[in-house]
């Protein structure tokens, strides 16, 4: 989570930095479920590439957790209906 705060701060400080624009586009793409040109990752320096990997890991974990929460909600509703 610390990297997210650090990255947010960097983007706010230098929103026109091409490296940070590429990371911002990655975030928007992941959240919007749209295509992202993977070549943009290749163009990142090592530190920002590591940020990109962390962003992808965090997004995947959150997506999995969200899916699990939705499954639990549906199961809970079904269980409640079964008891009536």
C-alpha positions in Angstrom: 0.0 0.0 0.0 2.9 2.3 0.6 3.8 2.3 -3.0 0.3 3.5 -3.9 0.7 6.6 -1.7 4.1 7.2 -3.1 2.9 6.8 -6.7 -0.1 9.1 -6.1 2.2 11.8 -4.7 4.6 11.5 -7.7 1.7 11.7 -10.2 0.4 14.8 -8.4 3.8 16.4 -8.5 4.6 15.7 -12.1 1.4 14.8 -14.0 3.1 15.4 -17.4 6.1 13.1 -16.8 5.9 10.5 -19.6 6.8 7.7 -17.2 3.9 8.6 -14.9 1.5 9.2 -17.7 2.2 5.6 -18.8 1.5 4.4 -15.3 -1.6 6.5 -15.1 -2.8 5.0 -18.3 -2.2 1.5 -17.0 -4.3 2.3 -13.9 -7.1 3.8 -16.0 -7.0 0.8 -18.4 -7.2 -1.8 -15.6 -10.0 0.0 -13.8 -11.9 0.7 -17.0 -11.3 -2.8 -18.4 -9.9 -1.4 -21.6 -6.9 -2.4 -23.7 -3.4 -1.2 -22.8 -0.4 -1.3 -25.1 2.1 -3.5 -23.2 5.0 -1.9 -25.1 4.5 1.1 -22.8 5.7 -1.1 -19.9 8.9 -1.9 -21.9 9.6 1.9 -22.2 9.5 2.4 -18.4 12.7 2.7 -16.4 13.2 -0.1 -13.9 11.7 1.7 -10.9 8.5 2.6 -12.7 8.4 -0.9 -14.2 8.4 -2.2 -10.7 5.5 0.2 -9.9 3.6 -1.1 -12.8 4.0 -4.7 -11.6 2.8 -3.7 -8.1 -0.2 -1.9 -9.7 -1.1 -5.1 -11.6 -0.7 -7.3 -8.5 -2.8 -4.9 -6.4 -5.5 -4.7 -9.1 -5.6 -8.5 -9.5 -5.8 -9.0 -5.7 -8.6 -6.4 -5.4 -10.5 -7.9 -8.3 -10.3 -11.4 -6.8 -11.4 -10.0 -3.4 -14.3 -8.1 -5.0 -15.4 -11.3 -6.8 -15.2 -13.3 -3.6 -17.3 -10.6 -1.8 -20.0 -10.8 -4.6 -20.0 -14.6 -4.3 -20.5 -14.4 -0.6 -23.3 -11.9 -1.0 -25.1 -14.2 -3.5 -24.6 -17.2 -1.3 -25.8 -15.4 1.7 -29.0 -14.3 -0.1 -29.6 -17.8 -1.4 -29.1 -19.2 2.2 -31.6 -16.6 3.5 -34.2 -17.6 0.9 -33.7 -21.2 1.7 -34.6 -20.7 5.3 -38.0 -19.1 4.6 
